[in-house]
Amino acid sequence: MMKQPELGQKILELRKQKGLTQEELVEQCNISVRTIQRIEAGETMPRVYTIKTILAVLDRDLDDLQEDTVFETKVKKAMLLEIDETKDVSFLFTQLHIGWIAGILGLIVFILQIFDIYHYETESTYFAGDIGFRVLALLAIVFFVFHMRAFILIGNLFKASILKVAALVFITVEIIENLISIIDVHGIYISDIASGIIASILYGIAFLVFGYALYKLKGLGTLSQATGIGYVILGVFFCTIILAIVAVPLSIVAQALNVLIILKVIDLLKKQIA
C-alpha cells in the first residue's frame, strides 16, 4: 500500500473526484476534520481501518492504493493495459467498443487457427505456410489483449478487482501459448502431446479464474453469472485434458458471450447518462 505523502495525495484526488468537501467526507466517515486534513497533507499515516472507512465512502478499496512496481508500470504501458475509468464518457465508450470489436476479430482468428491446425494434422503443412501460421498467432495475441482490456475497464467500473486479475491471467496464458506456437511451429522443442497437456492445464486455470470472476460480478445480472458458470465448466473440461477436445469449440461460444457482456455494459452506461 502507498506510504505518505502519496497516500494523502491519492485520498485527496479520490475525494475531489467524488465531489466531496472535507466536511462532507468526515460526516460519513465519523472522523474529525483535523484527521482528514493531516492525512491529506501527508502528516500522519492512518490505521488500515481508517483507510478502509474513507475508501468505502469514496466507493474504492485498498486495491486502488496499490503501487505498481517499475516493471509492472512498463508492462502495462507496453500492453496498453493502463485504463483510467475516471476519464470522460467518450473515452470509456471508445475502449469498450474496441473491446467487443477485438473480441469478434479474435474469434475469427481463433477459428482460422483451428482450421490451420487441422490442415497441418491432415496435410503436414499449414494452409498459409509457417509464416501465415505465425501471423495468425500474433494477431490472436493483439486482438485478445484489446478484448481483455475491456474487462479490465469493466472491473474498474464495477469495483471488481478479481475480474481485473482474471483478465490479466487470461492475457498471460494467451501470450504464452501463442508465443510457443510462433517459436516452435513444428513441435521440435516440445512434443505435440506435451504442448497439448500444457495448453489444456493453462487454459483450464484461466477459464476457471475468469469464470469465477464473471460469476461474482455484480450489476450485470444473469448474463455474467451464466457466462461465468459456462467458463468454470469449460475450465474443468480443459483441466481433465481428455475433454479439452470438447472445450475448444465451446470456447468460441464463451468468447461470443464476452462480446455480449461488453455490449451490455455499453448499454448500461448509455442509460445512466441518458
C-alpha angles and dihedrals in degrees: 000000000000121000126217134310090023091054093056092047091051093050090048090051093048092047092053091047088054090050095237130141120221089255092052091048095051091049090061095038096047092226131116126272089235090058092053091046092052092046094050091045090053093240096125138027108229125216118264090249090056092048091050091050092052093045092049089059090047091050091244138114138212091273088071089063096051113117118222118228118240088257093051091048092052092047092051092050092046092050094039091239098136104105123169112206090193092072121102122293095253089060091052093048091049093053093047092048090050087051098056094040090051088049092057093045090048089051091055091048091049091053090049089050091053090050091048093051090049089050090052092049092052102032101025089233134081116250094241095026129251093304092053091050091051092048090054090051092051091048090049090057094047096047093044093051091052090045093052091045086071090058091049087055091046088051088054094047095048095037090241105148092175091060090055091050092046091051091051091049090051092048091050093051092047092051093047094049096046093045088054088052092050095047098038102036096160100033095253097141099031121032119237091247094051091044091051093050093048092048092049094051095044094047090044090058092044093050093047094050094043092045092052090049092051092047091053093045110117123212104036099078125208095345095070093038094050091045089049092053089049091052092050091051091049089047090056090048091052093047091054086058090204093071092046088096087065095041095055097066092037090055086069088065090046093056090046087056088051088060090051091051092053091048090050091053089051089051092049091051091050091052092050094054096039 
